[in-house]
Amino acid sequence: MPTEKSKVTAQNIIDAGTSLFTQKGFYNVSIKEIAAKAGSNSALISYYFGGKQELYQEILKRQAADINTLQKTISASGKTALEELYNYILGIKMMQAKNKQQANLLYREILFPTGLCSTMVNEQLTTIHLFTVDLVKKAIKEKSLKPSTDPAYTAFILEGITVLTFLARKQLNLLGSAGQNETDVIQKVVTYYFSSLLTGKEAINHANV
């Protein structure tokens, strides 16, 4: 059983690897650099993770696990599909805000693939998309969204919002002077997008969001 000390050491290596991989890319980072930043030694990276490639893959796996946990929480919430959609988007946003380096690394891998995690990343993106599509379909079935709503198209728009609001977070933070935070902005953007898709009852309920 891992001791508390070994857990801390492993997490320090994860944090150091995440930071360096995000800044410099996988191929420009050495095991020695990671060990030095983690306050550890190179042998422990191999001991805990197997090597640099395995460490890189583990970092991306952890983000996939966080997404999976969020989806389970949303599915078990007992909320309406429309509420679940809002909470899912905001949940991803909060996850990204909490783990900015991990999110940055995922986007780096998408834009500049190393070839080490193609299957894993594609599966992660597909999982996010299909879950969103299912929530949109559920909202249509519950008559919160109009029957003419295209689930796949709507899911892509919502996913785009989460990506853009993360990548443009510095600009969004400028809205803080107007009394709005990133969550406020996302809610308003999503509500604006949904305004033409909501059924009469839901349109009234969300008119003042």
C-alpha positions as CSV (number, residue, x, y, z in Angstrom):
1,M,0.0,0.0,0.0
2,P,1.4,3.4,-1.0
3,T,2.5,5.5,2.0
4,E,1.5,9.2,2.3
5,K,5.1,10.2,1.5
6,S,5.1,8.1,-1.7
7,K,1.7,9.7,-2.7
8,V,3.2,13.1,-2.3
9,T,6.3,12.2,-4.2
10,A,4.2,10.8,-7.1
11,Q,2.0,13.9,-7.2
12,N,5.0,16.2,-7.2
13,I,6.3,14.3,-10.2
14,I,2.9,14.6,-11.9
15,D,2.8,18.4,-11.2
16,A,6.4,18.9,-12.4
17,G,5.8,16.8,-15.6
18,T,2.6,18.6,-16.3
19,S,4.2,22.0,-16.0
20,L,7.2,21.2,-18.1
21,F,5.4,19.3,-20.8
22,T,2.9,22.2,-21.2
23,Q,5.7,24.7,-21.4
24,K,8.2,22.9,-23.7
25,G,6.4,19.9,-25.2
26,F,7.1,16.2,-24.6
27,Y,10.2,15.9,-26.7
28,N,12.0,18.9,-25.2
29,V,11.7,17.8,-21.6
30,S,14.2,15.4,-20.0
31,I,13.7,13.0,-17.1
32,K,16.4,15.0,-15.2
33,E,14.4,18.2,-15.6
34,I,11.3,16.7,-14.3
35,A,13.1,15.2,-11.3
36,A,14.8,18.4,-10.5
37,K,11.5,20.4,-10.6
38,A,9.8,17.7,-8.5
39,G,12.6,17.8,-5.9
40,S,13.1,14.1,-6.6
41,N,15.4,11.9,-8.6
42,S,15.2,10.3,-12.0
43,A,15.0,6.7,-10.7
44,L,11.7,7.5,-8.8
45,I,10.0,8.6,-12.1
46,S,10.7,5.2,-13.5
47,Y,9.7,3.5,-10.3
48,Y,6.3,5.2,-10.0
49,F,5.4,5.6,-13.7
50,G,7.8,3.5,-15.8
51,G,9.4,6.4,-17.7
52,K,8.8,9.7,-19.4
53,Q,6.2,8.5,-21.9
54,E,4.2,6.6,-19.3
55,L,4.2,9.7,-17.1
56,Y,2.9,11.8,-20.0
57,Q,0.2,9.3,-20.6
58,E,-0.7,9.2,-16.9
59,I,-1.2,12.9,-16.8
60,L,-3.7,12.8,-19.7
61,K,-5.4,9.7,-18.2
62,R,-6.1,11.6,-15.0
63,Q,-7.9,14.3,-16.9
64,A,-10.0,11.7,-18.6
65,A,-10.8,10.2,-15.2
66,D,-12.0,13.6,-14.0
67,I,-14.3,14.0,-17.0
68,N,-15.7,10.5,-16.3
69,T,-16.4,11.4,-12.7
70,L,-18.1,14.6,-13.7
71,Q,-20.3,12.8,-16.1
72,K,-21.4,10.2,-13.5
73,T,-22.2,13.1,-11.1
74,I,-24.3,14.8,-13.7
75,S,-26.1,11.6,-14.6
76,A,-27.0,11.0,-11.0
77,S,-28.1,14.5,-10.2
78,G,-31.8,14.0,-10.9
79,K,-31.9,17.4,-12.7
80,T,-33.7,18.2,-15.9
81,A,-31.7,17.7,-19.1
82,L,-31.4,21.4,-19.6
83,E,-30.1,21.9,-16.1
84,E,-27.7,19.0,-16.6
85,L,-26.4,20.7,-19.8
86,Y,-25.7,23.9,-18.0
87,N,-24.1,22.1,-15.0
88,Y,-21.9,19.9,-17.3
89,I,-20.5,22.9,-19.2
90,L,-19.9,24.8,-16.0
91,G,-18.4,21.6,-14.4
92,I,-15.9,21.3,-17.3
93,K,-15.1,25.0,-16.9
94,M,-14.5,24.6,-13.2
95,M,-12.4,21.5,-13.8
96,Q,-10.2,23.4,-16.3
97,A,-9.9,26.4,-13.9
98,K,-8.8,24.1,-11.1
99,N,-6.3,22.2,-13.3
100,K,-5.2,24.8,-15.8
101,Q,-1.9,23.0,-16.6
102,Q,-3.6,19.7,-17.3
103,A,-6.2,21.5,-19.6
104,N,-3.4,23.3,-21.4
105,L,-1.5,20.1,-21.9
106,L,-4.6,18.4,-23.4
107,Y,-5.1,21.3,-25.9
108,R,-1.4,21.2,-26.7
109,E,-1.6,17.5,-27.5
110,I,-4.6,18.2,-29.7
111,L,-2.9,21.0,-31.6
112,F,0.6,19.5,-31.7
113,P,0.1,15.7,-31.3
114,T,3.1,13.7,-30.1
115,G,1.7,10.5,-31.5
116,L,1.9,8.9,-28.1
117,C,-1.7,9.4,-27.0
118,S,-3.8,9.7,-30.2
119,T,-6.2,6.9,-29.2
120,M,-6.6,8.2,-25.7
121,V,-7.2,11.8,-26.7
122,N,-9.7,10.8,-29.4
123,E,-11.6,8.6,-27.0
124,Q,-11.7,11.4,-24.4
125,L,-13.0,13.9,-27.0
126,T,-15.5,11.4,-28.3
127,T,-16.7,10.7,-24.8
128,I,-17.3,14.4,-24.1
129,H,-19.1,14.9,-27.4
130,L,-21.4,11.8,-27.1
131,F,-22.3,12.7,-23.5
132,T,-23.3,16.2,-24.6
133,V,-25.2,14.8,-27.5
134,D,-27.2,12.5,-25.2
135,L,-28.0,15.5,-22.9
136,V,-29.3,17.5,-25.9
137,K,-31.4,14.6,-27.0
138,K,-32.8,14.2,-23.5
139,A,-33.7,17.9,-23.4
140,I,-35.5,17.6,-26.8
141,K,-37.4,14.5,-25.4
142,E,-38.3,16.5,-22.3
143,K,-39.5,19.3,-24.6
144,S,-37.2,21.8,-23.2
145,L,-35.5,22.2,-26.6
146,K,-37.4,22.4,-29.9
147,P,-37.7,19.2,-31.9
148,S,-35.8,20.9,-34.8
149,T,-32.7,21.2,-32.6
150,D,-29.7,19.3,-34.1
151,P,-28.1,17.3,-31.2
152,A,-24.6,16.9,-32.8
153,Y,-24.4,20.5,-34.0
154,T,-25.6,21.8,-30.7
155,A,-23.1,19.6,-28.8
156,F,-20.2,21.0,-31.0
157,I,-21.3,24.6,-30.3
158,L,-21.4,23.9,-26.5
159,E,-18.0,22.2,-26.6
160,G,-16.6,25.1,-28.5
161,I,-17.9,27.5,-25.8
162,T,-16.0,25.6,-23.1
163,V,-12.8,25.6,-25.2
164,L,-13.0,29.2,-26.2
165,T,-13.8,30.5,-22.7
166,F,-10.8,28.6,-21.3
167,L,-8.4,29.8,-24.0
168,A,-9.7,33.4,-23.8
169,R,-10.0,33.4,-20.0
170,K,-7.6,36.4,-19.6
171,Q,-9.9,38.4,-21.8
172,L,-12.9,37.2,-19.9
173,N,-11.4,38.2,-16.6
174,L,-11.4,41.8,-17.9
175,L,-15.2,41.6,-17.5
176,G,-14.6,41.3,-13.8
177,S,-14.6,45.1,-13.6
178,A,-18.2,44.9,-14.8
179,G,-19.1,42.6,-11.9
180,Q,-19.1,39.4,-14.0
181,N,-16.9,36.4,-13.6
182,E,-16.2,33.5,-16.1
183,T,-19.2,31.5,-14.8
184,D,-21.5,34.5,-15.4
185,V,-20.1,34.9,-18.9
186,I,-20.5,31.2,-19.8
187,Q,-24.1,31.2,-18.5
188,K,-25.0,34.2,-20.6
189,V,-23.3,32.9,-23.7
190,V,-25.0,29.5,-23.4
191,T,-28.4,31.1,-22.6
192,Y,-28.0,33.4,-25.6
193,Y,-27.2,30.4,-27.9
194,F,-30.2,28.4,-26.5
195,S,-32.6,31.4,-26.8
196,S,-33.7,30.3,-30.3
197,L,-33.9,26.6,-29.4
198,L,-35.9,26.8,-26.2
199,T,-39.5,25.9,-26.2
200,G,-42.0,28.6,-25.0
201,K,-42.0,27.5,-21.4
202,E,-38.2,27.2,-21.1
203,A,-37.7,30.5,-23.0
204,I,-39.7,32.3,-20.3
205,N,-37.9,30.5,-17.5
206,H,-34.5,31.5,-18.9
207,A,-35.3,35.0,-20.2
208,N,-33.8,36.7,-17.2
209,V,-30.7,34.5,-16.8
